[in-house]
Amino acid sequence: MRWPHRHFARRAARRTVPPALALLIAAGLVVCAETRGGHVPAEAEVYAQPGGGAEREGPEYEKHRAQKKHGGVESRGAERGRTSRFGATCRTNTKGSRAIASCHNPYPETDRVRLHVECERWWDIDTDSAPVEIAPAGYTEFVEWCWKEIREVWITHERLAS
């Protein structure tokens, strides 16, 4: 004799699993399409939005742009013709979505250093490391990351009051 309840349970499972599975696959494809090929707004679009671009305004961002233009450490002594004996030597390396920076301070003054990472995708969160004080002859490493690609990596230096 056949067991009708087993046969019925097997047929009911066949009817409910494929629609649920199809729904999960469709949701996964939508999320994939959104993260891979979604519309990435231009820089002007992001800043035109209310509250957009607040982190790209103000003295910290202007300081970053000036440092980037002049090759790194902001130096008041170099403006007057003297060489500055301040600022850790830092190297940055990006591999995929991970940014690694290593800094060594060869000078007699302590340097406060921060790693800043700007992510490529508009929805990805930009990161700033906690400030680290590098004593004379000191060394430190930073590791920061984005969910997807990295657009830009830079280091800021701050001279501590003696």
Secondary structure, DSSP 4 states (H G I P E B T S, - for coil): ---HHHHHHHHHHHHHHHHHHHHHHHHHHHHHHHHHHS----HHHHHHSTTTTGGGSSHHHHHHHHHHHTTS---HHHHTTPPP----EEEEEEETTEEEEEEE--SSS-EEEEEEEEESSTTSPPEEPPPEEE-TT-EEEEEEE-SS-EEEEEEEEEEPP-
